[in-house]
């Protein structure tokens, strides 16, 4: 039977209906701290626009007054008009340079804040969000979407404001120079208004598609490169390349549609501008011939028209970047608008002090009281679950895949909150603990054994960033990793390379154990943490665990039943329920599920 396959077209990023409003609110929150600089820039932009607009007035004065006076022997008016024109041109250039530089600096500060805000917020989001959202999509938010916003803020915003002000001042100047000719110019804006309105609605939709399309391309690329070993091992290169080609084609088509809209808008704008200039030349020439206006006024009008419709070309490009940046900012705002389902308490409680100073009494009691859990829109994974784990007890969870073991430990570590019921640590609800105390009290080691770029010492020190070098060595020694590290050319300063590629899977897991030992928590959760260890390494870790876990509370998920040997208690799970509960010896000597699993394991060793 063939399995159904999801087409990437079915994957649509759902945005809230008021996302445009939220994007504007986000932008205002970013701009507010720089309001003083923005007001200063606005003043500079206004002065720049005035200086750029006033130039043709001096040219008209030179033609109508300066040249006739010079012919009569008085060169003063002509020199004055030319001087004013040169001074205004130089001043406008200096102001344009200053404002462009300041706009770029301010835009980079705004983008820096936005990147930090997104990164910080994404780290706050709970595990449920990250399991639903791909890392590639988040990479797209931080890269291509940020780049679109940066391009508009850094390069187009100033030009857009300058162009709008320039057109406004020119419009006022045209009215002052000649009202009939100004009316002809303004008549061209009637069709431009409707063209712009239609382009705005179509372009917004088109650029939303481009942001979604490029996100899918990045998602597929990140997924392929992350799983390159599997891709090459199973010769999936043609399939992955074909999928990327399809997604890239959708991105190409979305961009083509967007650019087609830009071309349509630019073409109509240019046509209306050219028609208006032609009409002005014809009517203006007739007015000069009839003596109703001066040749200098007509020359100024023609120069102003070039400056009047010239910014429209810039506005078309700015409109293009604005639509792209607007769609990108909406995607970013949607991420920031996502609230974590696992939230910190407003009034956190503090865990009680340990009953004694004995190092062997550092564990804490765990209680699951009437806990029920279901993933969003799914059936119950843990139906009505009760469990008590006394302080200092080591509990092993055993069961088939899908029995609910991993879900249970995700609740205990508060990666998820129960749908109903409560989980307490020394009678304090986990939901009442702030994140810092919870993470220092409960530490989890997964089978992923993820290592970050950096040295071995840096990766071990993740368990306690303030640990000394001696503490790091002690932690490595406790898990039996010290001897291997010292054989490396750079010892603890050895770079682990990308994702710890320099170390074997077993060695990466030992580094994860060293982190836990350095963290010195009250509760240790091992989620199939010995799955990648060979037999000698597993024995070494078990010996270390027996010492380190003494007096602490621990929950161990293990497929290898040899790991159960260090447990005080074994829980056998099936369909989200505990079907057996007892010491290893009690369950082995019985006739239940664990006894069968244990016997099968012993038979496999023969």
C-alpha positions in Angstrom: 0.0 0.0 0.0 1.4 3.4 -1.0 1.7 6.0 1.7 0.2 9.4 1.1 2.7 12.1 0.3 2.3 15.7 1.3 2.8 18.1 -1.5 4.8 21.2 -0.5 2.0 23.3 -1.9 -0.2 22.1 0.9 2.3 23.6 3.4 1.0 27.2 3.8 2.3 29.5 6.5 -0.9 30.7 8.2 -0.7 34.3 9.2 -3.1 36.0 11.7 -5.7 38.2 10.0 -4.4 41.4 11.7 -0.7 40.6 10.9 -0.3 43.8 8.9 -1.3 45.8 12.0 1.1 43.8 14.2 3.9 44.3 11.7 3.4 48.1 11.9 3.3 47.9 15.7 6.6 45.9 15.7 8.2 48.5 13.4 7.1 51.4 15.7 8.5 49.6 18.8 11.8 49.3 16.9 11.8 52.9 15.8 10.7 54.5 19.1 14.2 54.3 20.8 15.7 56.2 17.9 13.0 58.9 17.7 15.4 61.8 18.3 17.6 60.7 15.4 14.6 60.2 13.2 13.3 63.7 13.8 16.8 65.1 13.1 16.9 63.1 9.8 13.4 64.3 8.9 14.6 67.9 9.2 17.6 67.1 7.0 15.4 65.4 4.4 13.1 68.5 4.3 16.1 70.8 3.8 17.5 68.6 1.2 14.2 68.5 -0.7 13.9 72.3 -0.5 17.4 72.8 -1.9 16.9 70.3 -4.7 13.6 71.9 -5.7 14.7 75.6 -5.6 17.4 75.2 -8.3 15.2 75.7 -11.4 13.8 78.9 -9.8 17.2 80.4 -10.0 17.5 79.2 -13.6 14.2 80.8 -14.5 15.4 84.0 -12.8 18.6 83.9 -14.8 16.8 83.4 -18.1 14.1 86.0 -17.5 16.0 88.6 -15.6 19.7 87.9 -15.4 20.4 87.4 -19.2 18.4 90.6 -20.3 20.2 92.6 -17.6 23.6 91.2 -18.7 22.8 92.2 -22.3 22.2 95.7 -21.0 25.6 95.6 -19.2 24.5 94.6 -15.7 25.9 91.1 -14.9 24.9 91.3 -11.2 21.5 89.6 -11.4 22.9 86.8 -13.6 25.9 86.2 -11.3 23.6 86.2 -8.3 21.2 83.6 -9.8 24.0 81.3 -10.9 25.7 81.6 -7.4 22.5 80.7 -5.6 22.0 77.8 -8.0 25.5 76.4 -7.3 25.3 76.9 -3.5 21.9 75.1 -3.4 23.3 72.2 -5.5 26.4 71.8 -3.3 24.4 72.1 0.0 21.9 69.6 -1.1 24.7 67.1 -2.0 26.3 67.6 1.4 23.0 67.1 3.2 22.1 64.0 1.0 25.5 62.4 1.9 25.0 63.1 5.7 21.4 61.9 5.8 22.2 58.7 3.8 25.0 57.8 6.2 22.9 58.5 9.3 20.0 56.6 7.9 22.3 53.6 7.2 23.6 53.7 10.8 20.2 54.0 12.3 18.8 51.2 10.1 21.6 48.9 11.2 20.8 49.6 14.9 17.2 48.8 14.3 18.0 45.5 12.5 20.4 44.6 15.2 17.7 45.0 17.8 15.2 43.0 15.6 17.6 40.1 15.1 18.3 39.9 18.9 14.6 40.1 19.6 13.8 37.3 17.2 16.6 35.0 18.4 15.8 35.6 22.1 12.1 35.0 21.5 12.6 31.8 19.5 14.8 30.4 22.3 11.9 31.1 24.7 9.4 29.2 22.7 8.6 25.7 24.0 9.7 22.4 22.5 6.2 22.0 21.0 6.7 25.0 18.7 10.1 23.8 17.6 8.8 20.3 16.9 6.2 21.8 14.6 8.3 24.5 12.9 11.3 23.5 10.9 14.7 25.1 11.6 15.0 26.1 8.0 11.9 28.3 8.3 13.4 30.1 11.3 16.7 30.4 9.3 14.7 32.1 6.6 13.2 34.6 9.1 16.7 35.5 10.3 18.3 35.7 6.8 16.3 36.4 3.7 13.4 38.2 5.6 15.8 40.3 7.6 17.7 41.2 4.4 14.5 42.4 2.8 13.8 44.7 5.7 17.4 45.9 5.8 17.4 46.8 2.1 14.3 48.9 2.5 15.4 50.7 5.7 19.0 51.2 4.6 18.6 52.1 1.0 15.0 52.9 0.0 13.4 54.7 3.0 15.5 57.9 2.7 15.1 58.0 -1.1 11.4 57.4 -0.8 10.9 60.2 1.8 13.1 62.6 -0.3 11.2 61.8 -3.5 7.8 62.4 -1.8 8.9 65.7 -0.3 10.5 66.7 -3.5 7.3 66.1 -5.5 5.3 68.0 -2.8 7.5 71.0 -2.9 7.6 70.9 -6.7 3.8 70.8 -6.8 3.7 74.0 -4.7 6.3 75.7 -6.8 4.4 74.8 -10.1 1.3 76.5 -8.7 3.3 79.6 -7.8 4.9 79.7 -11.3 1.9 79.1 -13.5 -1.6 77.9 -12.4 -2.9 76.6 -15.8 0.2 74.6 -16.5 0.1 73.2 -12.9 -3.5 72.0 -13.4 -2.4 70.1 -16.5 0.4 68.4 -14.4 -2.0 67.5 -11.6 -4.5 66.0 -14.0 -2.0 63.2 -14.7 -2.3 62.1 -11.0 -5.9 61.0 -11.4 -5.1 57.8 -13.3 -1.9 57.4 -11.2 -3.9 57.2 -8.1 -6.0 54.3 -9.3 -3.0 52.5 -10.8 -1.1 52.8 -7.5 -4.1 51.5 -5.5 -4.5 48.5 -7.7 -0.8 47.7 -7.7 -0.6 47.9 -3.9 -3.1 45.1 -3.3 -1.8 42.8 -6.0 1.9 43.3 -5.1 1.3 42.6 -1.4 -0.1 39.2 -2.2 2.7 38.4 -4.7 5.5 39.3 -2.2 3.9 37.2 0.5 4.2 34.3 -1.9 7.9 35.0 -2.5 8.6 35.0 1.3 6.8 31.7 1.7 8.5 30.2 -1.3 12.0 31.1 -0.3 11.4 29.8 3.2 10.5 26.4 1.6 13.7 26.5 -0.4 15.8 27.2 2.7 14.0 24.5 4.7 14.7 21.9 2.1 18.3 22.9 1.7 19.0 22.9 5.5 17.2 19.5 5.8 19.2 18.0 3.0 22.6 19.3 4.3 21.7 18.2 7.8 20.9 14.7 6.6 23.6 14.5 4.0 24.9 11.1 5.3 21.5 9.5 4.8 21.1 11.3 1.4 24.4 9.9 0.1 24.0 6.5 1.8 20.6 5.9 0.1 21.5 7.7 -3.1 18.7 10.2 -2.7 20.6 13.0 -4.4 18.4 13.0 -7.6 15.2 13.0 -5.5 16.4 15.8 -3.2 17.6 17.8 -6.2 14.3 17.3 -7.9 12.4 18.5 -4.9 14.6 21.6 -4.6 14.1 22.3 -8.3 10.3 22.2 -7.8 10.4 24.5 -4.8 12.9 26.8 -6.5 10.6 27.0 -9.5 7.8 28.1 -7.3 10.0 30.8 -5.8 11.0 31.8 -9.4 7.3 32.0 -10.5 6.4 34.0 -7.4 9.2 36.5 -8.1 8.2 36.6 -11.8 4.6 37.5 -10.8 5.8 40.2 -8.4 8.2 41.7 -11.0 5.5 41.5 -13.6 3.4 43.7 -11.4 6.3 46.1 -10.9 6.9 46.3 -14.6 3.2 47.0 -15.2 3.2 49.8 -12.6 6.5 51.3 -13.9 5.3 51.2 -17.5 2.0 53.0 -16.8 3.8 55.5 -14.6 6.3 56.3 -17.3 3.7 56.6 -20.0 1.6 59.0 -18.0 4.7 61.1 -17.2 5.7 61.3 -20.8 2.3 62.2 -22.0 2.1 65.0 -19.4 5.5 66.4 -20.4 4.4 66.4 -24.1 1.2 68.3 -23.3 3.1 70.8 -21.1 5.6 71.5 -23.9 2.8 72.1 -26.4 0.6 74.2 -24.2 3.6 76.1 -22.7 4.9 76.9 -26.1 1.5 78.3 -27.1 1.4 80.4 -23.9 4.8 81.8 -24.6 3.9 82.6 -28.2 0.7 84.4 -27.0 2.8 86.3 -24.4 0.9 84.8 -21.4 4.0 83.4 -19.8 7.8 83.8 -20.0 10.3 81.5 -21.6 12.1 81.1 -18.3 8.9 79.9 -16.6 8.4 77.3 -19.3 12.1 76.2 -19.0 11.6 75.9 -15.2 8.4 73.9 -15.8 10.1 71.5 -18.1 13.0 71.0 -15.6 10.6 70.6 -12.7 8.6 68.0 -14.7 11.8 66.0 -15.1 12.3 66.2 -11.4 8.6 65.7 -10.7 8.3 62.5 -12.6 11.9 61.4 -12.2 11.3 60.4 -8.5 8.4 58.3 -9.7 11.0 55.8 -11.1 12.6 55.8 -7.7 9.3 55.4 -6.0 8.5 52.4 -8.3 11.7 50.7 -7.1 11.0 51.7 -3.5 7.5 50.4 -3.9 9.0 47.1 -5.0 11.3 46.9 -2.0 8.6 48.1 0.3 6.2 45.3 -0.6 9.0 42.7 -0.2 10.1 44.2 3.2 6.4 44.5 4.3 5.8 40.9 3.6 9.0 39.9 5.3 8.2 42.0 8.4 4.8 40.3 8.6 6.5 36.9 8.7 8.9 38.1 11.4 6.0 39.6 13.4 4.1 36.3 13.2 7.1 34.6 14.9 7.3 37.3 17.6 3.5 37.1 18.1 3.7 33.4 18.9 3.3 32.9 22.7 5.1 30.0 24.3 2.7 27.3 25.7 5.1 26.6 28.6 5.4 30.0 30.4 7.3 31.0 33.5 5.2 31.9 36.6 4.6 35.6 37.5 5.2 34.8 41.2 7.7 31.8 41.3 8.0 29.5 44.3 11.4 28.4 45.7 12.3 24.8 46.3 12.7 23.9 49.9 16.2 23.4 51.2 17.5 19.8 51.4 16.7 18.0 54.6 20.5 17.6 55.4 23.9 18.6 54.2 24.7 15.0 53.4 25.8 14.8 49.7 24.0 11.5 49.5 20.7 13.2 50.2 20.6 15.7 47.2 17.6 14.1 45.4 14.1 15.5 45.3 10.8 13.7 45.3 8.8 13.7 42.0 5.1 13.2 42.0 2.7 13.0 39.0 -0.8 13.6 40.3 -3.7 12.7 38.0 -1.7 13.7 35.0 -3.2 13.5 31.5 -1.4 14.6 28.4 -2.2 14.9 24.7 -0.4 16.7 21.9 -2.4 19.4 20.2 -5.4 18.0 18.3 -4.3 14.4 19.2 -5.4 11.5 21.4 -4.2 11.0 24.9 -0.6 9.8 25.1 -0.7 9.6 28.9 -4.3 8.9 30.1 -4.8 9.7 33.9 -1.3 9.0 35.2 -0.2 8.8 38.8 3.4 8.2 39.9 5.5 8.8 43.0 9.3 8.7 42.9 10.8 9.3 46.3 13.9 11.5 46.7 17.1 9.6 45.8 15.4 6.8 43.9 16.7 5.6 40.5 13.9 4.6 38.3 14.2 2.8 35.0 11.5 3.1 32.3 11.1 0.2 30.0 8.6 -0.4 27.2 8.1 -0.6 23.4 8.5 2.4 21.2 5.4 4.6 21.5 4.7 3.4 25.1 4.9 7.0 26.4 8.4 6.9 28.0 9.8 9.9 26.2 6.6 11.9 26.7 6.7 11.2 30.4 10.3 12.6 30.8 9.4 15.6 28.6 6.7 16.4 31.2 9.1 15.8 34.1 11.6 18.2 32.6 8.8 20.6 31.7 9.4 20.7 28.0 5.6 20.3 28.0 2.9 21.0 30.6 0.3 18.3 31.3 -3.1 18.8 29.8 -4.6 18.0 33.2 -3.2 17.3 36.6 0.1 18.5 38.2 3.7 17.4 38.5 5.6 18.4 41.6 9.2 18.5 42.8 9.3 18.3 46.6 5.6 19.2 46.6 6.2 22.4 44.4 4.4 22.4 41.1 6.8 22.6 38.2 4.7 25.4 36.7 5.5 27.5 39.9 9.3 27.3 39.4 11.2 29.8 37.5 13.1 28.4 34.5 16.5 29.0 36.1 15.8 27.0 39.2 14.0 24.3 37.3 16.9 23.8 34.8 19.5 23.8 37.6 17.5 21.2 39.5 16.4 18.9 36.7 18.9 18.0 33.9 18.1 15.8 30.9 20.5 13.9 28.6 19.1 12.8 25.3 20.3 10.3 22.7 21.2 13.1 20.4 24.4 14.1 22.3 24.5 17.4 20.5 27.9 19.2 20.6 28.3 22.9 19.7 31.2 24.3 17.7 34.2 24.9 20.0 36.6 22.9 22.2 35.8 19.8 24.3 36.3 21.9 27.4 33.7 24.4 26.2 31.2 21.7 25.5 31.6 20.1 28.9 31.4 23.5 30.6 27.9 24.0 29.2 26.8 22.1 32.2 28.2 24.9 34.4 29.6 28.0 32.6 31.4 29.1 35.7 33.3 25.9 36.2 37.0 26.0 36.5 39.4 23.9 34.4 39.9 21.5 37.3 36.1 21.0 37.5 36.0 20.2 33.8 38.8 17.7 34.1 37.1 16.1 37.2 33.8 15.8 35.2 35.6 14.2 32.3 37.4 11.8 34.6 34.2 10.8 36.3 32.8 9.5 33.0 36.1 7.9 31.8 36.7 10.5 29.1 39.9 12.1 30.5 42.3 9.5 29.2 41.0 9.8 25.6 41.1 13.6 25.7 44.7 13.7 27.0 45.8 11.6 24.0 44.6 14.3 21.6 47.2 16.7 20.3 45.5 19.8 21.9 43.9 17.9 24.8 40.9 19.7 26.3 41.4 22.6 23.8 40.7 20.2 20.8 38.1 21.6 18.5 35.2 19.1 18.2 34.4 20.4 14.7 30.8 20.7 13.3 28.4 18.9 15.6 31.2 17.0 17.3 32.2 15.3 14.1 35.7 14.7 15.4 34.4 12.4 18.2 32.7 9.1 17.9 29.0 8.8 18.9 30.0 7.1 22.1 32.5 9.9 23.0 30.0 12.6 22.2 27.6 10.9 24.6 30.3 10.8 27.3 30.7 14.6 26.8 27.0 14.9 27.5 27.4 12.9 30.7 30.3 15.1 31.8 28.0 18.1 31.4 25.5 16.6 33.7 28.1 15.7 36.3 29.4 19.3 36.2 25.8 20.7 36.5 25.3 18.7 39.7 21.5 18.6 39.6 18.9 17.2 42.0 17.2 15.1 39.3 18.8 13.5 36.3 16.8 12.2 33.3 18.5 9.9 30.8 16.4 9.5 27.6 18.0 6.5 26.0 21.3 8.1 26.7 23.4 4.9 26.4 21.9 3.9 23.1 25.0 4.8 21.1 27.6 3.4 23.5 29.5 0.2 22.8 29.6 -2.4 25.6 33.0 -1.3 27.2 31.9 2.4 27.1 28.5 1.5 28.5 30.1 -0.4 31.4 32.3 2.6 32.1 29.4 5.0 32.1 27.3 2.7 34.3 30.1 2.6 36.9 30.3 6.4 36.9 26.5 6.7 37.1 26.3 4.4 40.1 28.6 6.8 42.0 27.2 10.1 40.7 23.5 9.2 40.9 23.8 7.9 44.5 21.5 9.9 46.7 19.9 11.7 43.7 16.7 11.1 41.9 17.0 9.7 38.4 14.8 8.5 35.6 16.4 6.3 33.0 14.9 5.3 29.7 16.8 2.4 28.3 16.4 -0.1 25.5 19.4 -2.0 26.7 18.2 -3.9 29.8 21.8 -3.9 31.1 21.3 -0.3 32.0 18.5 -1.3 34.3 21.0 -3.0 36.7 21.8 0.3 38.5 18.1 1.1 39.0 16.3 0.8 42.3 12.9 0.4 40.6 11.6 -0.6 37.2 8.5 0.7 35.5 7.2 -1.1 32.5 5.0 1.1 30.3 2.5 0.2 27.6 0.1 2.6 25.8 0.8 5.4 28.3 0.2 3.3 31.4 2.4 1.5 33.9 1.7 -2.2 33.7 4.5 -3.4 36.0 6.3 -1.7 38.9 8.9 -3.2 41.1 12.6 -3.8 41.7 14.7 -5.4 38.9 15.0 -8.6 40.9 11.2 -8.8 41.6 10.2 -8.3 38.0 12.9 -10.6 36.6 11.7 -13.4 38.9 8.1 -12.9 37.8 6.3 -13.9 34.7 5.4 -10.5 33.4 6.5 -8.3 30.4 9.8 -7.3 31.9 10.7 -10.9 32.7 10.1 -11.8 29.1 12.2 -8.8 27.8 15.0 -9.8 30.2 15.0 -13.4 29.1 15.0 -12.4 25.4 18.0 -10.1 26.1 19.9 -12.9 27.9 19.2 -15.3 25.0 20.6 -12.7 22.6 23.9 -12.7 24.5 24.4 -16.5 24.0 
